Amino acid sequence: MNTPTGRERTARLRAIPLTDILRAADARPDPHDPAKWRTPRGVLSVNGAKFFNWNEATGAGGAIDLAMHLNRMNFKEAVDWLARRFPVPQPSIVPSHASRRLELPVPAAGPLPAIIGYLSGQRRLPLARLQPLVDSGDLYADHRENAVFLLRNEQNAPIGAELRGTGQETWRGMAPGSRKDNGYFAAGPQCPHAIVLCESAIDALSCRILYPDHLCISTSGARDNPAWLPTILARGQTTYCGFDHDDTGERMAQAMIARYPAVRRLRPPCHDWNDTLRGRA
């Protein structure tokens, strides 16, 4: 099997779309100007592979430079940071029918107050909505200060987890071995007025607050054809695709509606449902 050289690896990382880097660094798009992003280091403008920080009057180009700038890292640290978050898919050396064992993070009590503080403070999710999730085990903290949102199947068994970093390095990911086509994270009443499909657990919780009588389900990423979607549609309830108000969200929503014409589009007024919730507060 061929492996990339150091130069090829660096070139691949440098070519990662800047918007992907910004989201991985927990930056937020400006609701009034899609080219501008709000970051801990100020407002950045993005034009293709170039960026400019208006607060610091500096700019550069490429994903590595942006990672260095946002995280105050040197070149090697930025390359390692990018490689961890945007790994190269490797060819499988096991039969295609083989599956990886689910490895859920071990719950850690110590970081839990900080996790709840992050979700209630920065994300504006009410404690009254979070505590039942903690009590049921659908939300917990691991020792790396990640918020862990369990995905469950129709039998209520855990089949995966969404991970959200809340420490010094904010990131999104899945627990190894997660089967996100076999189940999902959901928030809402048992007999909902309608169903909304969201891109993440935090967005599902946010949408549920904005639409209290809706069941809000995370697809764990913008995906147009989750394997469980036909079962959801068979319930006969109005189902909305509530993916992010961006190019990826629109593209995936259109693809989903093309596959399933019964699905309707419900756009967040801001970039996503959590931005909308925070904007309302």
MARLODREN-487203 format. One record per residue (C-alpha): residue number from 1; residue in three letters; x, y, z. Coordinates in steps of 0.02 Angstrom, whole numbers, plus 32768, in hexadecimal, padded with zeros to 4 digits. Example, Ala and Ser with C-alpha at 12.3 -4.5 7.8 and 13.67 -1.06 7.14 Angstrom:
// residues 2
- 1 / Ala / 8267 / 7F1F / 8186
- 2 / Ser / 82AC / 7FCB / 8165
***
This chain:
// residues 281
- 1 / Met / 8000 / 8000 / 8000
- 2 / Asn / 8045 / 80A9 / 7FCF
- 3 / Thr / 8055 / 812A / 805A
- 4 / Pro / 805B / 81E6 / 803D
- 5 / Thr / 8101 / 823F / 804A
- 6 / Gly / 8118 / 82CF / 80C4
- 7 / Arg / 8107 / 834A / 8034
- 8 / Glu / 8066 / 82F8 / 7FF6
- 9 / Arg / 801F / 82F6 / 80A6
- 10 / Thr / 8045 / 83AF / 80BE
- 11 / Ala / 7FF9 / 83DA / 8015
- 12 / Arg / 7F59 / 837A / 803F
- 13 / Leu / 7F47 / 83D0 / 80E7
- 14 / Arg / 7F69 / 847B / 809E
- 15 / Ala / 7EDC / 845F / 801E
- 16 / Ile / 7E55 / 843D / 80A0
- 17 / Pro / 7DC8 / 84BD / 8088
- 18 / Leu / 7DDD / 854F / 80FF
- 19 / Thr / 7D26 / 8546 / 8132
- 20 / Asp / 7D46 / 8494 / 8173
- 21 / Ile / 7DD7 / 84D4 / 81DC
- 22 / Leu / 7D6F / 8562 / 8222
- 23 / Arg / 7CE4 / 84EC / 8257
- 24 / Ala / 7D62 / 8476 / 82A7
- 25 / Ala / 7DA5 / 850B / 8309
- 26 / Asp / 7CF5 / 8538 / 8343
- 27 / Ala / 7CEB / 85D6 / 82DC
- 28 / Arg / 7C3F / 8619 / 82AC
- 29 / Pro / 7C0B / 8660 / 8203
- 30 / Asp / 7BCC / 8712 / 8201
- 31 / Pro / 7B0E / 8709 / 81E5
- 32 / His / 7B16 / 87A4 / 8177
- 33 / Asp / 7BB2 / 877E / 8111
- 34 / Pro / 7BDB / 86C9 / 80E1
- 35 / Ala / 7C90 / 86F9 / 80BB
- 36 / Lys / 7CAF / 8731 / 816F
- 37 / Trp / 7CC8 / 86C2 / 8207
- 38 / Arg / 7CCD / 86EB / 82C0
- 39 / Thr / 7D60 / 8698 / 8318
- 40 / Pro / 7DB5 / 86A8 / 83C1
- 41 / Arg / 7E3A / 870F / 8367
- 42 / Gly / 7DC0 / 8787 / 8317
- 43 / Val / 7D5E / 8795 / 8275
- 44 / Leu / 7DA9 / 873B / 81E0
- 45 / Ser / 7D7D / 874F / 8128
- 46 / Val / 7D91 / 86B6 / 80B9
- 47 / Asn / 7DAA / 86BE / 7FFD
- 48 / Gly / 7DCE / 8612 / 7FB7
- 49 / Ala / 7E73 / 85D9 / 8004
- 50 / Lys / 7E9B / 8686 / 804A
- 51 / Phe / 7E68 / 86D0 / 80F1
- 52 / Phe / 7E7C / 8779 / 8145
- 53 / Asn / 7E68 / 87A7 / 81FD
- 54 / Trp / 7E1E / 8855 / 8206
- 55 / Asn / 7E3E / 8867 / 82C0
- 56 / Glu / 7EF8 / 8842 / 82AF
- 57 / Ala / 7F10 / 8883 / 81FD
- 58 / Thr / 7F66 / 87E3 / 81C5
- 59 / Gly / 7F40 / 8759 / 814A
- 60 / Ala / 7F87 / 86C3 / 80EF
- 61 / Gly / 7F4F / 862E / 8088
- 62 / Gly / 7F2E / 8575 / 809B
- 63 / Ala / 7EED / 8506 / 8125
- 64 / Ile / 7F94 / 84F5 / 8180
- 65 / Asp / 7FAB / 85B1 / 818D
- 66 / Leu / 7EF8 / 85C3 / 81CB
- 67 / Ala / 7F10 / 853B / 824F
- 68 / Met / 7FB0 / 8590 / 8288
- 69 / His / 7F58 / 8637 / 8294
- 70 / Leu / 7EB9 / 85FC / 82ED
- 71 / Asn / 7F10 / 858B / 8369
- 72 / Arg / 7FB2 / 85EF / 8380
- 73 / Met / 8017 / 8558 / 834A
- 74 / Asn / 80BB / 853F / 82F0
- 75 / Phe / 80C1 / 84E4 / 8249
- 76 / Lys / 80DA / 8435 / 828F
- 77 / Glu / 8054 / 844A / 8313
- 78 / Ala / 7FD9 / 8487 / 8290
- 79 / Val / 7FFF / 83F4 / 821B
- 80 / Asp / 7FE5 / 8379 / 82AA
- 81 / Trp / 7F44 / 83D1 / 82DD
- 82 / Leu / 7F00 / 83C5 / 822C
- 83 / Ala / 7F36 / 8311 / 8215
- 84 / Arg / 7ED6 / 82DE / 82B2
- 85 / Arg / 7E37 / 8333 / 827A
- 86 / Phe / 7E3F / 830E / 81C0
- 87 / Pro / 7E8F / 8262 / 81B1
- 88 / Val / 7EAB / 8210 / 8109
- 89 / Pro / 7E32 / 817F / 80EE
- 90 / Gln / 7E99 / 80E0 / 80E6
- 91 / Pro / 7E70 / 8049 / 807A
- 92 / Ser / 7E28 / 7FBD / 80E1
- 93 / Ile / 7E91 / 7F20 / 80F5
- 94 / Val / 7DFF / 7EBC / 813F
- 95 / Pro / 7D68 / 7E75 / 80E4
- 96 / Ser / 7CE3 / 7EF6 / 80BD
- 97 / His / 7C63 / 7E9C / 8129
- 98 / Ala / 7CD0 / 7EAB / 81C4
- 99 / Ser / 7C9F / 7F33 / 823F
- 100 / Arg / 7CFF / 7F8F / 82C4
- 101 / Arg / 7CC9 / 7F77 / 8377
- 102 / Leu / 7C73 / 800C / 83C6
- 103 / Glu / 7CE6 / 8067 / 843F
- 104 / Leu / 7C80 / 80E0 / 84A5
- 105 / Pro / 7CE3 / 815B / 8510
- 106 / Val / 7CE8 / 8130 / 85C8
- 107 / Pro / 7C7E / 81AB / 862E
- 108 / Ala / 7CE1 / 8221 / 869E
- 109 / Ala / 7C8A / 827D / 872C
- 110 / Gly / 7D10 / 8302 / 8742
- 111 / Pro / 7CFB / 8360 / 869D
- 112 / Leu / 7C3C / 8355 / 869D
- 113 / Pro / 7C1C / 83FF / 86F1
- 114 / Ala / 7C8C / 8453 / 8670
- 115 / Ile / 7C30 / 83F9 / 85E3
- 116 / Ile / 7B88 / 8431 / 8626
- 117 / Gly / 7BCE / 84E1 / 863B
- 118 / Tyr / 7C05 / 84E3 / 8586
- 119 / Leu / 7B5E / 84A5 / 8545
- 120 / Ser / 7AF5 / 8517 / 85B2
- 121 / Gly / 7B69 / 85AE / 85AA
- 122 / Gln / 7BB6 / 85B5 / 84FD
- 123 / Arg / 7B31 / 854F / 84A4
- 124 / Arg / 7A9D / 8598 / 8505
- 125 / Leu / 7A4B / 84ED / 8520
- 126 / Pro / 79DC / 84F5 / 85BB
- 127 / Leu / 7A10 / 848C / 8650
- 128 / Ala / 795E / 844A / 8658
- 129 / Arg / 797C / 83F6 / 85AF
- 130 / Leu / 7A29 / 83B7 / 85D7
- 131 / Gln / 7A0B / 8366 / 8681
- 132 / Pro / 7993 / 82DF / 8641
- 133 / Leu / 7A14 / 82AE / 85BF
- 134 / Val / 7A99 / 82A0 / 8645
- 135 / Asp / 7A23 / 8239 / 86B3
- 136 / Ser / 79FD / 81C1 / 8624
- 137 / Gly / 7AB4 / 81B1 / 85F0
- 138 / Asp / 7A93 / 81FB / 8544
- 139 / Leu / 7B0A / 828A / 856E
- 140 / Tyr / 7BAA / 8279 / 85D2
- 141 / Ala / 7C5E / 82B4 / 85D9
- 142 / Asp / 7CFD / 8252 / 85B5
- 143 / His / 7DA9 / 8271 / 85FF
- 144 / Arg / 7DDC / 82DB / 8569
- 145 / Glu / 7D53 / 835A / 8590
- 146 / Asn / 7CE9 / 8322 / 84FC
- 147 / Ala / 7C2C / 832A / 8504
- 148 / Val / 7BED / 827D / 84D3
- 149 / Phe / 7B3F / 826E / 8485
- 150 / Leu / 7B04 / 81B9 / 8474
- 151 / Leu / 7AB4 / 8177 / 83D5
- 152 / Arg / 7A31 / 80F0 / 83F5
- 153 / Asn / 79D8 / 8073 / 8385
- 154 / Glu / 7920 / 8044 / 8383
- 155 / Gln / 793E / 7FCD / 8415
- 156 / Asn / 798A / 805F / 8478
- 157 / Ala / 7A36 / 800E / 8477
- 158 / Pro / 7ACF / 8081 / 8460
- 159 / Ile / 7B18 / 806F / 83B2
- 160 / Gly / 7B8E / 8104 / 83B0
- 161 / Ala / 7BAF / 81B2 / 83F0
- 162 / Glu / 7BCE / 8261 / 83B2
- 163 / Leu / 7C63 / 82B5 / 8406
- 164 / Arg / 7C73 / 836F / 841D
- 165 / Gly / 7D16 / 83B6 / 845F
- 166 / Thr / 7CFE / 843F / 84E1
- 167 / Gly / 7DB0 / 8458 / 8522
- 168 / Gln / 7E3B / 84C1 / 84D7
- 169 / Glu / 7E26 / 8466 / 8431
- 170 / Thr / 7D71 / 8464 / 83F6
- 171 / Trp / 7D47 / 83DF / 8376
- 172 / Arg / 7CC0 / 8367 / 833B
- 173 / Gly / 7CCB / 82AD / 8321
- 174 / Met / 7C7F / 8201 / 833B
- 175 / Ala / 7CAA / 8177 / 83B4
- 176 / Pro / 7D0E / 80EE / 835C
- 177 / Gly / 7C9B / 8067 / 8317
- 178 / Ser / 7C00 / 80D5 / 8319
- 179 / Arg / 7B73 / 8095 / 82A9
- 180 / Lys / 7B1A / 8136 / 8280
- 181 / Asp / 7AB0 / 80DF / 81FC
- 182 / Asn / 7A69 / 806F / 8284
- 183 / Gly / 7A2C / 80F7 / 82FA
- 184 / Tyr / 7A33 / 81AC / 832C
- 185 / Phe / 7A2D / 822D / 83B7
- 186 / Ala / 7980 / 827A / 83CC
- 187 / Ala / 792E / 82FE / 8438
- 188 / Gly / 7874 / 8320 / 8445
- 189 / Pro / 77CB / 82DC / 8478
- 190 / Gln / 7794 / 8228 / 845B
- 191 / Cys / 76FE / 8262 / 83F4
- 192 / Pro / 7746 / 82F5 / 8391
- 193 / His / 76EA / 836B / 831F
- 194 / Ala / 7775 / 8359 / 829E
- 195 / Ile / 7827 / 8319 / 828A
- 196 / Val / 78C1 / 8381 / 8261
- 197 / Leu / 7965 / 8336 / 8226
- 198 / Cys / 79FD / 8399 / 8263
- 199 / Glu / 7AB8 / 8387 / 8244
- 200 / Ser / 7AF0 / 836D / 82F9
- 201 / Ala / 7AB4 / 8346 / 83A8
- 202 / Ile / 7ACF / 83FB / 83E0
- 203 / Asp / 7A67 / 8437 / 834D
- 204 / Ala / 79DF / 83B7 / 8374
- 205 / Leu / 79D6 / 83F5 / 8428
- 206 / Ser / 79D3 / 84AA / 83EC
- 207 / Cys / 794A / 8488 / 836C
- 208 / Arg / 78E4 / 842D / 83F0
- 209 / Ile / 78E7 / 84CA / 845C
- 210 / Leu / 78AF / 8535 / 83CA
- 211 / Tyr / 7828 / 84B7 / 8398
- 212 / Pro / 77F0 / 8465 / 843C
- 213 / Asp / 776E / 83F4 / 83EB
- 214 / His / 77E7 / 83AE / 8368
- 215 / Leu / 7856 / 8314 / 8373
- 216 / Cys / 7904 / 834C / 833F
- 217 / Ile / 797C / 82C6 / 8301
- 218 / Ser / 7A36 / 82D3 / 82DF
- 219 / Thr / 7A76 / 8283 / 823F
- 220 / Ser / 7B29 / 8295 / 8283
- 221 / Gly / 7B61 / 82FB / 81EE
- 222 / Ala / 7B0A / 8339 / 8151
- 223 / Arg / 7AD3 / 8296 / 80FF
- 224 / Asp / 7A4C / 8285 / 807C
- 225 / Asn / 7A1F / 81CD / 8098
- 226 / Pro / 7A31 / 8188 / 814A
- 227 / Ala / 79FE / 80D2 / 8149
- 228 / Trp / 797B / 80F0 / 81D1
- 229 / Leu / 7924 / 817F / 8174
- 230 / Pro / 78A1 / 8111 / 811B
- 231 / Thr / 786A / 80D1 / 81C6
- 232 / Ile / 7855 / 8184 / 8203
- 233 / Leu / 77F2 / 81B4 / 8169
- 234 / Ala / 7783 / 811B / 817D
- 235 / Arg / 773B / 816B / 821A
- 236 / Gly / 76DB / 81E0 / 81A8
- 237 / Gln / 770B / 827D / 8207
- 238 / Thr / 7745 / 831C / 81B2
- 239 / Thr / 7802 / 830F / 81A5
- 240 / Tyr / 7875 / 83A2 / 8186
- 241 / Cys / 792B / 83A7 / 8151
- 242 / Gly / 7973 / 842B / 81C4
- 243 / Phe / 7A27 / 8424 / 8188
- 244 / Asp / 7A98 / 84BC / 8198
- 245 / His / 7A7A / 8558 / 8133
- 246 / Asp / 7B18 / 8544 / 80CA
- 247 / Asp / 7B4F / 84F5 / 8027
- 248 / Thr / 7B64 / 8447 / 8070
- 249 / Gly / 7AC0 / 844D / 80CE
- 250 / Glu / 7A61 / 8488 / 8033
- 251 / Arg / 7AB2 / 8406 / 7FC3
- 252 / Met / 7A8E / 8376 / 8039
- 253 / Ala / 79DD / 83B4 / 805A
- 254 / Gln / 79B9 / 83BA / 7F9F
- 255 / Ala / 7A00 / 830B / 7F89
- 256 / Met / 7995 / 82C9 / 8019
- 257 / Ile / 78F6 / 8318 / 7FD5
- 258 / Ala / 791D / 82D1 / 7F28
- 259 / Arg / 7925 / 8223 / 7F76
- 260 / Tyr / 7893 / 823E / 7FEB
- 261 / Pro / 7818 / 82C0 / 7FA5
- 262 / Ala / 77B1 / 82B9 / 8045
- 263 / Val / 783F / 8312 / 80A2
- 264 / Arg / 7830 / 83CF / 80AE
- 265 / Arg / 78B9 / 8451 / 80C4
- 266 / Leu / 78C5 / 84B4 / 8166
- 267 / Arg / 7958 / 852C / 8164
- 268 / Pro / 79A2 / 8572 / 8204
- 269 / Pro / 7993 / 8630 / 81FE
- 270 / Cys / 7A4D / 8639 / 822B
- 271 / His / 7AD7 / 85C1 / 81F7
- 272 / Asp / 7A95 / 8533 / 8264
- 273 / Trp / 7A15 / 8517 / 82EE
- 274 / Asn / 7A8D / 853C / 837B
- 275 / Asp / 7AC1 / 85E1 / 832C
- 276 / Thr / 7A07 / 8607 / 831D
- 277 / Leu / 79E9 / 85DC / 83D4
- 278 / Arg / 7A7C / 8646 / 840E
- 279 / Gly / 7A45 / 86D6 / 839F
- 280 / Arg / 799A / 86D3 / 83EE
- 281 / Ala / 79E7 / 86DC / 849C
***
